[in-house]
Every structure is written in C-alpha cells, then in structure tokens.
Amino acid sequence: MFNRIDRGEQGMLEQRMANVGRNDPCPCGSGTKFKKCHGAHNVPATKLPPGPSQAVFEALMRRTKAKQVQTVRQQGHGRPIISNVIDGTRFVAVGKEVAYGPWKIFPEFLLHYVRARLGFAWGEAEKSKPELERHPFVRWWEVFGAQRVRHTTSAEGINSMPMYGAASAVLGLAYDLYTVEHNVESEQDALSFQRMLARLRIADQFMGARHEARAAGMLLRAGFKLAWEDEQVRQSGGHGEFVATFPETGRSFWVECKMRQPEREDARFHYTHLVSDALQKATGLERLVFVELAYTGAPLNEETGGWAGIAVNQLRTLEQQPTSATLPPALIVLTNFPEHWQLDQPMEGTGVVMEGFRTERYRMGQEEELLAAIEAKERNREIEFLWSSLQKHSRAPITFDGSLPGIDPDKQLVVGGSYHLPDGQVGVLEEATVVEEWKQAACFMRRADGTRVMINIDLSEDELDAWKRHPDTFFGELRPHHPPAKNAMDLYEFFHSSYSNTPKEKLLEFMAHNQSIAELRKLTQPELAKRYAYMLAATVAERGPEPTKPTWQKRLRRPPVKK
C-alpha cells in the first residue's frame, strides 16, 4: 500500500534538529554544542550542513546500529551467523568450513546441518533397525517429519507449526551443535567437538551429551569462551566439562553438567544428589552447575511455581543438611526440557531458573536493598549477561542476517523513509508507534509543503510478531522501549538507559540542589549517570506501592542464615 521512494534527507535532519538539546553535540558533526552551531538564533534549525551526504550517512549509521542490536537479540553474543547468497545459492560458514544449499531460512539450514554432522549413512543405518531399537534422535526426526507433513507450508515451502516437542528437540540440538562448532577456536576445541558427536551417536550416551551441548550453546551465546577439559586425562577428584571465561572481565567458571535419568518419567523427582556429586569434584575456580530435570509433572507456572518451586526447595533443603557443610558455593542453572516425553505436544511450562547454593547472591524471592543490588550486579556482569541471554536466546533465529522474519525490507516502515500518502502526496515518516489492539501503526508523516498528517497503517500478523520481538528496532532505528517496571531494579535500568549518555554538565545541573554536590562533581560521567539513575529509582520506589512477588516465591523454604 505504501511504497518507499527515497530517504527524505531534509526531513530527517529537521527531525533530529528538533529533538536535540541546546548543550548536546550538534547533529551536523561539527563537534561543537548545538547552541553554538545550528542551534544559534541566526542559523535556521532546518538548514542542511555542508555536504548533504552527512545526513544520509548518519541515517545509515542509525539503521546499521539498529540492525546490530537486532542481530544480537536474535543470535546472542557469540560469533554471528556468516552467510551470503550468490546466484540463488546460500553459503553458510560453520567454523572454518562452508556449507551451501537452497536454504531460505536458518532452520532449514540447521536441519541439513545436524544430519550431516551426525552422518547421513549413520542415520540411514539407524532407520533400518526395528522401531524400538532406533537411536532417540532418529525417532525424534521421524516424528518431526510427520508433523511437517501435517502442517501446511507457504508458497516458498516453509512450514508454520506449533513448537512441538519433536521440533524443539531436533532444532534445539542442531542449533546448539552449530553454535559449538561455529565458535571453535583451537585444535583442542575441534577434538572435543568430535568427541561430543561420537557420544551423541551412542544411544545410551546421547542424552548426557545432548545436555552438555545445550549448556555449551547457552554459555557461548551469552558471550563466554569455552576451554574444553580433556576427558582422556584422568584427574584427581574428577573433572568438569569445560571452563567458561567471560572475555570482557577475564573471570572464569568451572562448568559441570548433570542430568536426571531420562528413562524415568516419575510422578516426583529428586536431583540434588547430582548437585552434591558435582560439587565434590576439585577445582580452584568458581562453579557453574547445569542440571537438566527432564520432568513433565509440574509445568512452570507464575502462580504455583510448578517444577521451579519444587526444584529450588529441594536445593535449599540440601543446603541445610550437615553433609553439605563441606560443599563449596556454586551457581546452579536448572533447566527443564523434557522434549523426549512430549514429542507430539506443544512445549509449554519449560524453561530455565538460576539459584545460588551456599551463597547470598541469586536467591529466588530474596529481598535486597536497591543500592546493594546495583553494586552486586556491577560485580557480577558475567552472570547478568548469562541470565539475560538465557531469557532472550533460547531458540534458533529464523533469518540468517538478523532481519525481521516475514518482513519485506523494501516495504518496512522506516523512520526517515518516504511513502505515498492516500491523498497522492509524498510523506516522510517522522514518528510512529504500534497500537496492538488495532493491529495498526499510527504514523506521523511530514508532507513536502511542511504540513504534517497522522495516518494508520494496517500491520500483518508477521509485522505484529516482529514488533513484539523487536519493539525498539521495528521502525529501522534504535528507539527506547521499556516494558512496565516490576521492581526498583527495573526502574534503575530504565533511568540509567535514559541518562547514560547525558553530558556530565547536564547531570550536575539536574543534581544542583543535592547536599553532596561537591562530592558529585568529582565523579566521572558514567559514575554520575549511575548515581542519578539510582536517586531517581529510589525516589520513585519509595513513593510507589511495594511490588508483590508471586505467591509461590513467598512460600519457598528460606535459605539458611550464613553465620
């Protein structure tokens, strides 16, 4: 309905000039303050700077920044997907190798990739066995194949279906293996990956190796580097799977992976003996223990807690046992993906929770003073990155390049883009917002004569889904989008993101009446921005009602008091 025809360079610059503060750097790139450049009274705010290509360049940079954020949001912080199309053939880099094929979306590539890595001949040999003797992955693949046949495909042959257990199992393993191999950096890494593949092909070792691949994929997508421990070398007291190091800080964690026996679909589950066993192994590093529960009996639930509440209570019971007094502190990552029990059912109520063991940090439902929580968050950037990634990067992306799935880039609504209006004129999109209830975008357009008009544009289901996933980049540039704050920390994050780039002079103006202004002047801009965000968050939180925690978290067994 609306065709983009140009970038609307003059309108873009005018909008940027209208929003800039007088003490902010001028958008023309001169390096001086806006009030002394294009904000001066004798210079019209809409005047183009020398070389109109500067505005075009800045618009391109904003779109590039939005695309980078969007790509990280889809793919995580590890090595990004490297892919290109040449003469209709898709080429995809995997580590040091390159695969090619007719794949239109990333999941199609993953289906080819996982079969190739496990071995086409191996798969055919397994399929020739009696059904009950076949490898678990082959059974997953056959159920997934039947589901793909049942569901209709688009004109391009792309399936659209619920995330059944079989689909989650096959694509999840494929994505984790791809992530591990794509981030291989050394010969030791490559050998460890080959050993993982060998274990995956052995039926009675498959589930344990699959859980190890999941944990590795989670850490790599959170930005960690992995150093795999050599299983061939016997170590006193046993060994873990790998050491995970966060490059930004150099902080390293010893990682062990444990899984409840997959053949037991029992009404009740116990797993803490696995934690105890893992923590008895020797290491001088901080510990991360990934435990897969594989439990279907109590789906994750905001009201009752489900399996998460049961699991956390069991862990806290273990802490209070006399035999646990000698166990070291650790962070326990509890995952629950019982896909092998729900192959033909939609995956619901599954997920990940994190709980500290014999430590004061990361205790579910724990009360914490805001300033102490902010300081602890700063000290644990690695774990904060991990937890954020676990929530955002749980599934494989649809596209190869970070673009919005189902959206034609040539028809996407982009701030600064020009569109044909219903009255026949051309308008530059200056501002837009999505009204989900109407399934429309409310768009503010500026005509060539300077007048402005608001029009509503219908959004497709794909566009609505893309907006829900990427509200801050949906209109082609990075725009603040903050969901409702649930607690004081959310308020702090909101204010900090709003003022993190505010000049120090402006922040000092805001805090001019603070009794500690002399001390505040000594702080750097980043420190001052954090202090101001804390002050605002604390003020709002003090005036507002106490946030209510879910009932199930209030009922959790209290952690033991540290003496």
C-alpha positions as CSV (number, residue, x, y, z in Angstrom):
1,M,0.0,0.0,0.0
2,F,2.8,2.4,0.9
3,N,6.0,2.3,-1.3
4,R,9.2,3.8,0.0
5,I,10.7,6.1,-2.7
6,D,13.6,8.0,-1.0
7,R,15.2,8.8,2.3
8,G,13.7,12.2,2.9
9,E,17.1,13.7,3.8
10,Q,15.9,17.2,4.6
11,G,13.0,15.9,6.8
12,M,15.3,13.5,8.6
13,L,17.7,16.3,9.6
14,E,14.9,18.6,10.6
15,Q,13.5,16.0,13.0
16,R,16.9,15.3,14.5
17,M,17.5,19.1,15.0
18,A,14.1,19.4,16.7
19,N,14.9,16.8,19.3
20,V,18.5,17.8,20.2
21,G,19.2,19.7,23.4
22,R,21.0,23.0,23.3
23,N,24.0,21.7,25.2
24,D,24.2,18.4,23.2
25,P,26.6,17.9,20.3
26,C,25.3,19.3,17.1
27,P,23.9,16.6,14.7
28,C,25.9,18.1,11.8
29,G,29.1,16.5,13.2
30,S,31.0,19.8,13.8
31,G,32.0,18.7,17.3
32,T,30.6,21.9,18.9
33,K,27.5,22.2,21.0
34,F,24.2,22.6,19.2
35,K,23.5,26.1,20.7
36,K,26.8,27.4,19.2
37,C,26.2,25.7,15.8
38,H,22.9,25.0,14.1
39,G,21.1,25.9,17.3
40,A,22.2,29.5,17.2
41,H,19.5,32.1,16.7
42,N,20.8,33.3,13.3
43,V,21.0,29.8,11.8
44,P,17.7,28.0,10.9
45,A,17.4,24.6,12.6
46,T,16.4,23.0,9.3
47,K,19.5,24.2,7.3
48,L,21.5,21.3,5.9
49,P,25.1,21.1,6.9
50,P,27.8,21.4,4.3
51,G,27.7,18.2,2.2
52,P,24.2,16.8,2.4
53,S,25.5,13.3,2.3
54,Q,26.4,13.7,6.0
55,A,22.7,13.4,7.0
56,V,22.3,10.3,4.7
57,F,25.4,8.8,6.3
58,E,24.0,9.4,9.8
59,A,20.7,7.9,8.9
60,L,22.6,4.9,7.5
61,M,24.6,4.6,10.8
62,R,21.4,4.6,12.8
63,R,19.9,1.8,10.7
64,T,23.2,-0.1,11.0
65,K,23.2,0.3,14.8
66,A,19.6,-0.9,14.9
67,K,20.4,-3.9,12.8
68,Q,23.4,-4.8,15.0
69,V,21.2,-4.7,18.1
70,Q,18.5,-6.7,16.4
71,T,21.1,-9.4,15.3
72,V,22.5,-9.7,18.8
73,R,19.0,-10.0,20.1
74,Q,18.3,-12.9,17.8
75,Q,21.7,-14.6,17.7
76,G,23.3,-13.8,21.0
77,H,26.8,-12.5,21.8
78,G,28.9,-15.3,20.3
79,R,30.2,-15.4,16.7
80,P,27.4,-14.2,14.5
81,I,25.9,-16.2,11.6
82,I,28.1,-15.7,8.5
83,S,26.1,-16.2,5.3
84,N,25.6,-14.9,1.8
85,V,23.6,-15.7,-1.3
86,I,25.3,-16.0,-4.7
87,D,23.3,-16.7,-7.8
88,G,20.5,-18.2,-5.8
89,T,22.6,-20.5,-3.6
90,R,23.0,-19.8,0.1
91,F,26.5,-20.2,1.6
92,V,26.9,-20.5,5.3
93,A,30.2,-20.5,7.3
94,V,30.5,-23.0,10.1
95,G,33.8,-22.5,11.9
96,K,36.4,-23.0,9.2
97,E,34.1,-24.8,6.8
98,V,31.4,-23.5,4.4
99,A,28.2,-25.2,3.6
100,Y,25.9,-24.4,0.7
101,G,22.4,-25.2,-0.4
102,P,19.0,-23.7,-1.3
103,W,18.0,-22.7,2.2
104,K,15.7,-19.7,2.6
105,I,15.6,-19.6,6.4
106,F,18.1,-20.5,9.1
107,P,16.1,-23.5,10.5
108,E,16.2,-25.2,7.0
109,F,20.0,-25.0,7.1
110,L,20.0,-26.4,10.6
111,L,18.0,-29.5,9.6
112,H,20.6,-30.2,6.9
113,Y,23.5,-29.4,9.3
114,V,22.5,-31.8,12.1
115,R,22.0,-34.7,9.7
116,A,25.4,-34.0,8.1
117,R,27.2,-33.8,11.4
118,L,25.7,-37.0,12.8
119,G,26.2,-38.7,9.5
120,F,23.8,-39.4,6.7
121,A,25.0,-43.0,6.5
122,W,24.7,-43.4,10.3
123,G,21.1,-42.1,10.1
124,E,20.1,-44.5,7.3
125,A,21.6,-47.4,9.3
126,E,19.6,-46.5,12.3
127,K,16.4,-46.2,10.3
128,S,16.8,-49.7,9.1
129,K,16.6,-51.1,12.7
130,P,13.3,-52.1,14.3
131,E,11.5,-49.0,15.6
132,L,12.1,-49.6,19.3
133,E,15.8,-50.2,18.7
134,R,16.4,-47.0,16.8
135,H,18.5,-44.1,18.2
136,P,16.5,-41.5,20.1
137,F,17.4,-38.8,17.6
138,V,16.2,-40.8,14.7
139,R,12.8,-41.3,16.5
140,W,12.7,-37.5,17.1
141,W,13.4,-36.9,13.4
142,E,10.7,-39.2,12.2
143,V,8.0,-37.6,14.5
144,F,9.2,-34.2,13.4
145,G,9.0,-35.2,9.8
146,A,5.4,-36.4,10.2
147,Q,4.5,-33.1,11.9
148,R,5.9,-31.1,8.9
149,V,3.8,-33.2,6.5
150,R,0.7,-32.5,8.6
151,H,1.1,-28.7,8.6
152,T,0.6,-26.6,5.6
153,T,3.6,-24.7,4.0
154,S,3.9,-21.3,2.4
155,A,4.3,-20.8,-1.3
156,E,8.1,-21.0,-0.7
157,G,7.7,-24.4,1.0
158,I,8.3,-23.1,4.6
159,N,6.4,-24.8,7.4
160,S,4.5,-23.0,10.1
161,M,3.6,-25.1,13.1
162,P,3.5,-25.0,16.9
163,M,6.7,-25.7,18.7
164,Y,6.1,-29.4,19.3
165,G,8.5,-31.4,21.5
166,A,10.0,-33.1,18.4
167,A,10.6,-29.8,16.6
168,S,12.1,-28.3,19.8
169,A,14.3,-31.4,20.2
170,V,15.6,-31.6,16.7
171,L,16.1,-27.8,16.0
172,G,17.5,-27.3,19.6
173,L,20.2,-29.9,19.2
174,A,21.0,-28.6,15.7
175,Y,21.4,-25.0,16.9
176,D,23.5,-26.0,19.9
177,L,25.8,-28.1,17.8
178,Y,26.1,-25.4,15.2
179,T,26.9,-22.8,18.0
180,V,29.6,-25.0,19.4
181,E,31.3,-25.8,16.1
182,H,31.0,-22.2,14.8
183,N,32.8,-20.9,17.9
184,V,35.7,-23.5,17.8
185,E,39.0,-21.6,18.1
186,S,41.6,-24.3,18.7
187,E,42.6,-27.8,17.8
188,Q,41.6,-28.9,21.3
189,D,38.1,-27.4,20.8
190,A,37.8,-29.2,17.5
191,L,38.7,-32.6,19.0
192,S,36.3,-32.0,21.9
193,F,33.5,-31.3,19.4
194,Q,34.3,-34.5,17.5
195,R,34.1,-36.4,20.8
196,M,30.8,-34.9,21.5
197,L,29.5,-36.0,18.1
198,A,30.8,-39.5,18.8
199,R,28.9,-39.6,22.2
200,L,25.8,-38.3,20.6
201,R,25.7,-41.3,18.1
202,I,25.8,-43.8,21.0
203,A,22.2,-44.3,22.3
204,D,23.0,-44.7,26.0
205,Q,25.3,-41.6,26.0
206,F,23.1,-39.5,23.8
207,M,21.0,-37.6,26.4
208,G,24.0,-36.7,28.6
209,A,25.9,-35.4,25.6
210,R,22.9,-33.5,24.4
211,H,22.6,-31.7,27.7
212,E,26.3,-30.8,27.6
213,A,25.7,-29.3,24.1
214,R,22.8,-27.3,25.4
215,A,24.9,-25.9,28.3
216,A,27.7,-25.0,25.9
217,G,25.4,-23.3,23.5
218,M,23.8,-21.2,26.3
219,L,27.2,-20.0,27.5
220,L,28.6,-19.3,24.0
221,R,25.5,-17.3,23.1
222,A,26.0,-15.3,26.3
223,G,29.4,-14.3,25.1
224,F,31.6,-16.7,27.1
225,K,34.7,-18.5,25.6
226,L,34.9,-22.2,26.4
227,A,38.0,-24.3,27.1
228,W,37.1,-28.0,27.0
229,E,38.6,-30.3,29.5
230,D,40.3,-33.4,28.1
231,E,38.2,-36.5,29.1
232,Q,41.2,-38.7,28.2
233,V,43.2,-37.3,31.0
234,R,42.4,-38.7,34.4
235,Q,42.3,-36.0,37.1
236,S,42.3,-36.5,40.9
237,G,38.7,-35.9,42.1
238,G,37.2,-36.0,38.6
239,H,36.8,-33.2,36.1
240,G,34.1,-30.9,34.6
241,E,33.0,-30.4,31.1
242,F,34.8,-27.1,30.3
243,V,36.0,-23.8,31.7
244,A,33.9,-20.8,30.7
245,T,35.6,-17.4,30.6
246,F,34.0,-14.0,30.1
247,P,36.4,-12.1,27.8
248,E,35.4,-8.6,29.0
249,T,36.4,-9.3,32.6
250,G,38.6,-12.4,32.3
251,R,36.6,-14.1,35.0
252,S,36.4,-17.9,34.6
253,F,34.0,-20.5,35.8
254,W,34.3,-24.3,36.1
255,V,31.3,-25.9,34.5
256,E,29.8,-29.3,35.2
257,C,26.7,-30.7,33.5
258,K,24.4,-33.2,35.2
259,M,21.1,-34.8,34.0
260,R,18.4,-36.8,35.7
261,Q,18.0,-40.3,34.2
262,P,15.9,-39.6,31.0
263,E,14.2,-43.0,31.1
264,R,12.4,-42.2,34.3
265,E,9.2,-40.2,33.9
266,D,8.2,-40.4,37.5
267,A,5.5,-38.5,39.4
268,R,8.0,-37.0,41.7
269,F,11.6,-36.1,41.0
270,H,14.8,-35.8,43.0
271,Y,18.0,-34.4,41.6
272,T,20.1,-32.9,44.5
273,H,22.4,-35.9,44.7
274,L,23.6,-34.8,41.2
275,V,24.5,-31.4,42.6
276,S,26.3,-32.9,45.6
277,D,28.3,-35.2,43.3
278,A,29.3,-32.3,41.0
279,L,30.4,-30.1,43.9
280,Q,32.6,-32.8,45.4
281,K,34.9,-32.5,42.3
282,A,38.1,-30.5,42.8
283,T,38.6,-27.1,41.2
284,G,40.0,-23.7,42.2
285,L,37.6,-21.8,40.1
286,E,34.0,-20.5,40.8
287,R,31.4,-23.1,39.9
288,L,28.5,-23.3,37.5
289,V,26.5,-26.5,37.6
290,F,23.9,-27.1,34.8
291,V,21.2,-29.7,35.8
292,E,18.6,-30.9,33.4
293,L,15.5,-32.1,35.3
294,A,13.6,-33.7,32.3
295,Y,10.4,-33.5,34.3
296,T,6.8,-33.2,32.9
297,G,4.8,-33.5,36.2
298,A,4.5,-29.8,37.1
299,P,4.8,-27.2,34.3
300,L,6.3,-23.8,35.1
301,N,3.5,-21.6,36.4
302,E,3.5,-17.9,37.6
303,E,1.1,-18.7,40.4
304,T,2.2,-22.2,41.7
305,G,5.8,-22.2,40.5
306,G,5.5,-25.7,39.2
307,W,8.8,-27.6,38.8
308,A,10.8,-24.4,39.6
309,G,9.4,-24.2,43.1
310,I,9.9,-27.9,43.7
311,A,13.5,-27.7,42.5
312,V,14.5,-24.6,44.4
313,N,13.0,-26.0,47.6
314,Q,15.0,-29.3,47.2
315,L,18.2,-27.3,46.7
316,R,17.6,-25.3,49.9
317,T,16.9,-28.5,51.8
318,L,20.2,-29.9,50.6
319,E,22.0,-26.7,51.9
320,Q,20.7,-27.4,55.4
321,Q,22.0,-31.0,55.5
322,P,25.0,-31.5,57.8
323,T,26.8,-33.3,54.9
324,S,26.6,-30.1,52.8
325,A,28.7,-28.1,55.2
326,T,31.9,-29.0,53.3
327,L,30.5,-28.4,49.9
328,P,31.7,-25.2,48.1
329,P,29.4,-22.4,46.9
330,A,28.1,-22.5,43.4
331,L,25.5,-21.2,41.0
332,I,23.0,-23.8,39.9
333,V,21.4,-23.5,36.5
334,L,18.3,-25.7,36.5
335,T,16.9,-26.5,33.0
336,N,13.8,-28.4,32.2
337,F,13.3,-29.5,28.6
338,P,11.5,-32.9,28.7
339,E,11.1,-32.9,24.9
340,H,11.6,-36.7,24.6
341,W,8.5,-37.2,26.7
342,Q,6.4,-34.6,24.7
343,L,7.4,-35.2,21.0
344,D,3.8,-34.7,19.7
345,Q,2.8,-32.0,22.2
346,P,3.5,-28.2,22.2
347,M,6.3,-27.4,24.6
348,E,4.8,-25.4,27.4
349,G,5.9,-24.8,31.0
350,T,9.5,-25.5,30.3
351,G,12.5,-23.2,30.8
352,V,15.5,-22.2,33.0
353,V,15.9,-20.9,36.5
354,M,19.1,-19.9,38.4
355,E,19.6,-20.4,42.1
356,G,22.7,-19.8,44.3
357,F,23.9,-22.6,46.6
358,R,25.6,-21.6,49.8
359,T,26.0,-18.1,48.6
360,E,24.0,-14.9,49.3
361,R,23.6,-14.0,45.6
362,Y,20.9,-15.1,43.2
363,R,18.4,-16.4,45.7
364,M,14.9,-16.6,44.3
365,G,12.4,-14.4,46.1
366,Q,15.1,-12.8,48.2
367,E,14.6,-9.2,49.5
368,E,17.6,-6.9,48.6
369,E,18.2,-3.2,49.1
370,L,18.4,-1.4,45.8
371,L,21.9,0.1,46.1
372,A,23.3,-3.3,47.3
373,A,21.6,-5.0,44.3
374,I,23.0,-2.5,41.8
375,E,26.6,-2.9,43.2
376,A,26.2,-6.7,43.2
377,K,25.0,-6.5,39.6
378,E,28.1,-4.5,38.6
379,R,30.4,-7.1,40.3
380,N,28.7,-10.0,38.5
381,R,28.4,-8.8,34.9
382,E,29.2,-12.2,33.7
383,I,26.3,-13.8,35.4
384,E,24.0,-11.0,34.5
385,F,24.9,-11.5,30.8
386,L,24.3,-15.2,31.2
387,W,20.8,-14.8,32.7
388,S,19.8,-12.1,30.2
389,S,20.9,-14.4,27.3
390,L,19.1,-17.4,28.8
391,Q,15.9,-15.4,28.5
392,K,16.5,-14.0,25.0
393,H,18.4,-16.6,23.0
394,S,16.6,-19.9,23.8
395,R,15.6,-20.6,20.2
396,A,17.3,-20.5,16.8
397,P,16.7,-17.4,14.8
398,I,14.6,-17.5,11.7
399,T,16.7,-15.3,9.4
400,F,20.4,-15.5,8.6
401,D,21.1,-11.8,8.8
402,G,19.2,-10.5,11.8
403,S,16.4,-9.1,9.6
404,L,12.8,-9.3,10.8
405,P,11.2,-12.6,9.8
406,G,8.3,-12.3,7.4
407,I,9.0,-8.6,6.7
408,D,9.9,-7.4,3.2
409,P,12.8,-4.9,3.8
410,D,11.6,-2.8,0.8
411,K,8.2,-2.3,2.4
412,Q,9.2,-2.0,6.1
413,L,8.2,1.2,7.8
414,V,11.4,3.1,8.5
415,V,11.7,6.5,10.2
416,G,13.0,8.9,7.6
417,G,11.7,6.9,4.7
418,S,9.3,8.5,2.2
419,Y,5.9,7.0,1.3
420,H,3.0,7.7,-1.0
421,L,0.0,9.0,1.1
422,P,-3.6,8.3,0.4
423,D,-4.1,11.9,-1.0
424,G,-1.4,11.3,-3.6
425,Q,1.3,13.3,-1.9
426,V,4.6,12.0,-0.5
427,G,5.2,12.0,3.2
428,V,8.4,11.4,5.3
429,L,7.8,9.2,8.3
430,E,8.9,11.2,11.3
431,E,7.4,9.3,14.2
432,A,5.4,6.1,14.6
433,T,4.0,3.8,17.3
434,V,2.2,0.4,17.2
435,V,-1.3,0.1,18.6
436,E,-1.5,-3.6,19.1
437,E,-5.3,-3.7,19.8
438,W,-5.9,-2.1,16.4
439,K,-3.2,-4.2,14.6
440,Q,-2.0,-0.9,13.1
441,A,0.9,1.5,13.2
442,A,0.0,5.1,13.9
443,C,2.3,7.1,11.7
444,F,3.1,10.8,11.7
445,M,4.1,12.0,8.2
446,R,5.5,15.3,7.0
447,R,4.5,16.4,3.5
448,A,6.8,18.3,1.1
449,D,5.0,21.6,2.0
450,G,5.9,21.1,5.7
451,T,2.4,20.2,6.9
452,R,2.0,17.0,8.9
453,V,-0.6,14.3,9.0
454,M,-1.2,11.2,11.0
455,I,-2.4,8.0,9.2
456,N,-3.0,4.5,10.5
457,I,-1.3,1.6,8.5
458,D,-2.6,-1.9,8.9
459,L,0.1,-4.4,10.1
460,S,0.2,-8.1,9.1
461,E,0.5,-10.9,11.7
462,D,4.2,-11.2,10.8
463,E,4.7,-7.5,11.3
464,L,2.9,-7.6,14.7
465,D,5.0,-10.6,15.8
466,A,8.2,-8.8,14.6
467,W,7.2,-5.7,16.7
468,K,6.6,-7.8,19.8
469,R,10.0,-9.4,19.4
470,H,11.9,-6.2,18.5
471,P,9.9,-3.1,19.5
472,D,13.0,-0.9,19.8
473,T,14.2,-1.6,16.2
474,F,10.9,-2.2,14.4
475,F,10.9,1.2,12.7
476,G,14.5,0.9,11.4
477,E,16.4,2.7,14.1
478,L,17.2,2.1,17.7
479,R,14.4,3.7,19.8
480,P,13.8,3.4,23.5
481,H,11.2,0.8,24.5
482,H,10.7,0.0,28.2
483,P,8.1,-2.5,29.4
484,P,6.4,-1.7,32.7
485,A,8.8,-1.7,35.6
486,K,8.1,-4.6,38.0
487,N,10.5,-3.6,40.7
488,A,13.1,-1.0,41.8
489,M,15.8,-2.6,39.7
490,D,13.7,-2.2,36.6
491,L,13.3,1.5,37.4
492,Y,17.0,1.9,37.8
493,E,17.7,0.2,34.5
494,F,15.1,2.5,32.8
495,F,16.6,5.7,34.2
496,H,20.2,4.5,33.6
497,S,19.5,3.7,29.9
498,S,17.8,7.2,29.6
499,Y,20.7,9.1,31.1
500,S,23.8,7.0,30.4
501,N,24.9,9.3,27.6
502,T,23.8,12.6,29.1
503,P,26.8,15.0,29.4
504,K,28.2,15.4,32.9
505,E,27.4,19.1,33.0
506,K,23.7,18.4,32.3
507,L,23.6,15.7,35.1
508,L,25.2,18.2,37.5
509,E,22.5,20.7,36.6
510,F,19.9,18.1,37.4
511,M,21.5,17.4,40.8
512,A,22.5,21.0,41.6
513,H,20.4,21.1,44.9
514,N,21.9,17.8,46.2
515,Q,23.6,18.2,49.5
516,S,26.6,16.2,48.2
517,I,27.1,18.3,45.0
518,A,30.8,18.9,45.8
519,E,31.4,15.2,46.0
520,L,29.3,14.5,42.9
521,R,31.4,16.9,40.8
522,K,34.4,14.6,41.4
523,L,32.7,11.7,39.8
524,T,33.2,10.6,36.1
525,Q,30.2,10.9,33.7
526,P,29.5,7.1,33.9
527,E,29.6,7.1,37.7
528,L,27.4,10.2,37.8
529,A,24.9,8.7,35.4
530,K,24.6,5.6,37.7
531,R,24.2,7.8,40.8
532,Y,21.5,9.9,39.2
533,A,19.6,6.8,38.0
534,Y,19.8,5.4,41.5
535,M,18.5,8.5,43.1
536,L,15.5,8.7,40.7
537,A,14.7,5.0,41.1
538,A,14.9,5.1,44.9
539,T,12.6,8.1,45.0
540,V,10.0,6.5,42.7
541,A,10.2,3.2,44.5
542,E,9.8,4.9,47.9
543,R,6.7,6.7,46.8
544,G,5.1,3.7,45.0
545,P,3.5,0.6,46.3
546,E,5.6,-2.4,47.3
547,P,5.9,-4.8,44.4
548,T,4.3,-8.1,45.0
549,K,6.2,-11.3,44.4
550,P,4.4,-14.4,43.1
551,T,2.7,-16.4,45.8
552,W,4.9,-19.5,45.2
553,Q,8.1,-17.5,45.8
554,K,6.8,-16.3,49.1
555,R,6.3,-20.0,50.1
556,L,9.8,-21.1,49.2
557,R,11.9,-22.5,52.0
558,R,14.1,-19.8,53.4
559,P,17.8,-20.0,52.6
560,P,20.0,-20.9,55.7
561,V,21.3,-17.9,57.5
562,K,25.0,-17.5,56.9
563,K,27.0,-17.4,60.2
